[in-house]
Amino acid sequence: MGGSLLPVYRSRWRPGPPDIENVKRWTTLLAELGQHYEAALFQGREKHIQKARAQGKFLARERIAYLLDEGSPFLELLPLAGLGGTTSSPGGTTVGGIGLVSGHWTLIISNVGTEKGGAVDLPTLQKSLRLSEIALENRLPVVNFVESAGADLPEQARVFIQGGAIFREITRRSREGLPTISIVMGSSTAGGAYVPGMSDYTIFVRRQAYAFLGGPPLVKMATGEVVDEETLGGADVHATRSGLADFLAENELEAIHLARQILSRLPRPTGAFLPLSAHPPRYPPEEILHIVPADPRQPFDIRELIARIVDDSRFLEFKPLWGSTLVAGWAELYGYPIGILANHGVLFPDSASKGAQFIELCNRQRIPILFLQNITGFIVGRQYEADGIIRQGAKLINAVSNSDVPHLTVIVGASYGAGHYAMAGRAYRPRFLFVYPNSRIAVMGAEQLAGVMEQIQRQAAEKAGMPLDEAQAAALRTHLIQEIEKTSTAWYSTGQLWDDGVIDPRQTREVLGLCLAVVYQQPIQSENRYGVFRH
């Protein structure tokens, strides 16, 4: 696609008094985001950190920094997994993300050995499985900094059964030619020992790395044998006797250098799309905080956001005069061609049909699709049922479900009901999904849900011939609104791993640019085949 041939979107937004209050709300939301990110940087108590330092160890995030190519970006993924939980700090006992290593886009996983010994609780397990899925879908090599005590024993009932998938996925990626390089930096116990055991390449750090299915206490209890860690499963044992260690490093820097050397020998992806050049948007990203409402109940023109994300603010809109509540069109982002589907109101039959056709076209052109969600759902009512809203909505969901090109999703406001599904929500497996701090995700809005439940109560009381307890109904309504408000926030969503991260709206272009660089490493393929459409 020739980006310079696309028409420039001329912004109609002008600053006004309401923007001041909106920016104030955004400032509060972004301060809260900063606080959560600060909490996610926690890497254990000071005494554990000092102990690691005394042993010559780096911390989890430092290891990633030393591994990355100079000047490489690092897109941290799921940094707030488990937010609001009680088993670990936000993000769990693992740091994960994507960056350049020896010129390869690489998924990097680093156990936080200074927090609970890197033991795996439920959020950490769920995060690890999602990171593995991202590596497989995007055909990325993996570097795994291993320092884990295995399953968090108090959490064993919640992690044991699912935990085996971590090892299965390592070998499935290996089968696809996607190697895992495990750098064992500390203790790798029980299930943790199978991570290097299943990896394509292993690097052990002398007098620091240990791997055993059962540590000295378990060996003594099970067999009566008294043995120390080094003799049982130290780096020298695995390098000279067991064969588990492929490389033996004297320290962590040498181990990281070996990993970079291994990656430098891997073949480059074939068929990668390399953009020639890219012009920044004509409008500054700071204006996004003026344009996108901090309150997702307030409407705005989604084209104004698109103009502050895409190259040179150029956007070729598809069917601009039909199905107007779903904006569709083509653009480029950092030189990468994309199709865009963006909500501009509730979905009507015509907008759903338009979306399905546009998805077919993008699959025919073999370009990724960016979904910008701000949707309260599909229109309801007698007229629209007769006009085929179910049939047309099903057509759109069919197209999203069977589309082969990569999908990227950003929730920029509301994400309610079947609209969440139709716009490539989590269950529809977009390659990446991010949310703004103002976003709301639920079956419906809190007020609507409480109102529906109250109507059901009234109908039930009427059928039973009994008066409705108004005080009780009001109390239940208040409780429901509070509960739905709490469980539909961006913070709740990201804590439940419904997304891959909460992002500052001003960084949307950079985040999406890195994601597109990753997905365009492989040729975009599509069979353009779908289930039966109800035309």
Beta strands, then each sheet from edge to edge (+ up, - down):
strand 1: 74-76
strand 2: 94-101
strand 3: 104-111
strand 4: 142-148
strand 5: 180-189
strand 6: 201-205
strand 7: 210-212
strand 8: 247-249
strand 9: 316-318
strand 10: 326-333
strand 11: 336-343
strand 12: 369-375
strand 13: 407-416
strand 14: 432-435
strand 15: 440-442
sheet 1: 1+ 2- 3+ 4+ 5+ 6+ 8+
sheet 2: 1+ 2- 3+ 4+ 5+ 7+
sheet 3: 9+ 10- 11+ 12+ 13+ 14+
sheet 4: 9+ 10- 11+ 12+ 13+ 15+
end
